[in-house]
């Protein structure tokens, strides 16, 4: 008789349980923080800003769908640029995307922190 699928009792320790708990709550927390930040900065225009940003994100997703149909690759920007312009420019495209994401995330923390503080302690 086959064994039912699942984990053995005691297979997950404290660290695994913490990671699963954080991973489960992170999406809801991200939505809450993002919503409060948008409301603090845009006020009444918050729905319009979400709509505009959503349309831009839809356009990017649409482009990714079509680019992946042409060349499905985990390297996305590197593979697409390398296919069109050569490996050197593909290398720079891949690394510039990685560096810009890291730089933006760091630089976006300051306005996000200020907006969050304004939600809790308006001036």
C-alpha positions in Angstrom: 0.0 0.0 0.0 1.5 3.4 -1.0 2.3 5.9 1.7 0.2 9.1 1.7 2.1 12.2 0.5 3.2 14.6 3.3 6.0 15.4 5.7 7.1 13.3 8.6 6.2 14.5 12.0 9.0 16.8 13.3 10.5 17.2 9.9 10.4 21.0 10.1 12.4 22.8 12.7 12.1 26.3 14.0 14.0 28.0 11.2 11.9 26.3 8.5 8.7 27.2 10.3 9.7 30.8 10.6 10.5 31.0 6.9 7.1 29.5 6.0 5.4 31.9 8.4 7.1 34.9 6.9 6.6 33.7 3.3 2.9 33.3 4.1 2.4 36.7 5.5 4.7 38.7 3.3 2.3 39.3 0.4 -0.4 40.7 2.6 2.1 42.8 4.5 3.5 44.2 1.2 0.0 45.1 0.0 -0.8 46.9 3.3 2.5 48.8 3.4 2.2 49.8 -0.3 -1.4 50.9 0.1 -0.7 53.1 3.1 2.4 54.6 1.4 0.3 55.4 -1.8 -2.5 56.9 0.3 0.0 59.0 2.3 1.7 60.4 -0.8 -1.1 60.6 -3.4 -4.1 61.1 -1.2 -7.3 61.3 -3.3 -5.5 60.4 -6.4 -4.4 57.0 -5.1 -6.8 55.0 -7.2 -5.7 56.8 -10.3 -2.0 56.2 -9.5 -2.7 52.5 -8.9 -4.5 52.3 -12.3 -1.7 54.0 -14.2 1.0 51.9 -12.6 -1.2 48.8 -13.2 -1.4 49.6 -16.9 2.4 50.1 -17.1 2.9 46.7 -15.3 0.4 45.1 -17.7 2.4 46.4 -20.6 5.6 45.0 -19.2 3.9 41.6 -18.6 2.5 41.7 -22.1 6.0 42.3 -23.5 7.5 39.5 -21.4 4.8 37.1 -22.7 5.7 37.9 -26.3 9.5 37.9 -25.7 9.3 34.6 -24.0 7.4 33.1 -27.0 10.3 34.2 -29.2 13.0 33.1 -26.8 12.1 31.3 -23.6 15.0 31.8 -21.2 15.6 32.3 -17.5 18.1 35.0 -18.4 15.4 37.3 -19.8 17.1 40.6 -20.5 20.5 39.0 -21.1 19.1 36.4 -23.5 16.9 38.9 -25.4 19.5 41.6 -25.8 22.3 39.0 -26.6 20.1 37.5 -29.3 19.6 40.9 -31.0 22.7 42.9 -30.3 25.4 40.4 -29.2 26.7 38.9 -26.0 28.6 41.9 -24.8 25.5 44.2 -24.8 23.5 41.3 -23.3 26.0 41.0 -20.5 25.6 44.7 -19.7 21.8 44.6 -20.0 21.6 41.7 -17.5 24.0 43.2 -15.0 22.6 46.7 -15.3 19.1 45.4 -14.6 20.4 43.7 -11.5 22.3 46.7 -10.3 19.5 49.1 -11.0 17.0 47.0 -9.1 19.3 46.9 -6.1 20.0 50.7 -6.2 16.3 51.5 -6.7 15.3 49.4 -3.8 17.8 51.1 -1.5 16.9 54.6 -2.8 13.2 53.9 -2.6 13.4 53.1 1.1 13.9 56.7 2.2 10.6 58.1 0.6 8.7 55.0 1.6 9.9 55.3 5.2 9.0 59.0 5.3 5.5 58.3 3.9 5.0 55.5 6.4 6.0 57.8 9.2 3.5 60.4 8.0 0.7 57.9 8.2 1.4 57.2 11.8 2.5 60.8 12.9 1.1 63.4 10.5 2.6 66.8 10.8 
